[in-house]
Amino acid sequence: MLNNLQQAVILILLSFLLISCGDNETKKKNTKKEIYITTSKVILKEFEDRETAIGSIEGIIDPTISAEITGKIAKLHTKPGSLVNKGDLLAEIETKDYKYQLSLAKAEVRRLETRLTNQKKNFERNQKLVEKKFISPNALDALFSEKTETFEELEVALAKKDIAESNYKKTKIYAPISGKVEKQIPSIGDFLKIGDPIFQIINNKKLRAHIPFPEKLVSKLKSGIPITLESPTSPNIISVKIAELKPKLMADSRSIDVIADINNQSGWQAGASVKGTIIFSTREGLAVPEQSVVLRPAGQVVYVVNENKVEQRNIEIGINQNGLIEVVSGLNKNEIVALDGAGYLTDQTKVKVSTP
């Protein structure tokens, strides 16, 4: 049996133990209630009503050089990837047959010119005889008819000579523009027919961007609106105006084709992708960081910091831009809102603000 003194000591020890446990529980509860957060101030920011889409670039000047005469390829003076200037010799077609045709045409012209010269002299002599009444005027009419017929034959022969000269010149194929040889279709010895492709040359001085924007923007898109373009092939970001809009929506994507011309941009390449950005309007509004806005059953909310507590505030949001969200209503300028840790808060939660 414990005496009274021993019982008293045991009771005192138990009391201290219970008090100590209670203090620890209180500290734990208080610790659980306090959440560490960082904060941000509600600021004024200029927001842009913008739309961005990805499209492609096509070359406007990319002619395919085709054969204008028939014949075998005799020589090739360039290859794919080569840079050429306007007027450079690209290829040659065998000339033997065209030399013969030209020689024959020239010989026929010389023959008819000689005959016509003799007929003119003969006509002039007989004209003098008619004036002196040595011969009948009917003989002069026959000479005039022969001379006229020869003249017409000479006109035909001259036209044939021009055709033969033109065909002979076409045996040499020249670059119609300056640019880069994209394709070479035939090889030496290949027989070409009229219209067969030989080379394709690309010139990047004039390009065209096709960018599909969503159909919801049809009423806002117009020719002449500025559009900013950028492409992975070039570090340059350029601003141009919309040249035209395709009148019909693209059925597969339900989008409208916005066309913009690109001039004198050496680094830009046909076939590359292009990002187009259109800014329809700008306005100033209140802004908070994206992570400050939390989705709750009540809607989009932020937590406004008042001393060591937060107040849940419903807001209406607008444009999301560069990590900031426009706040249309629900906040005032310079109010402090929870930033990191906002997702763990509820209304009237106690907080401790860490260094931002």
Summary of the structure (lengths in Angstrom):
residues: 356
radius of gyration: 45.4
end to end distance: 64.1
largest distance: 184.9
contacts: 1020
relative contact order: 0.20
helix: 30%
strand: 42%
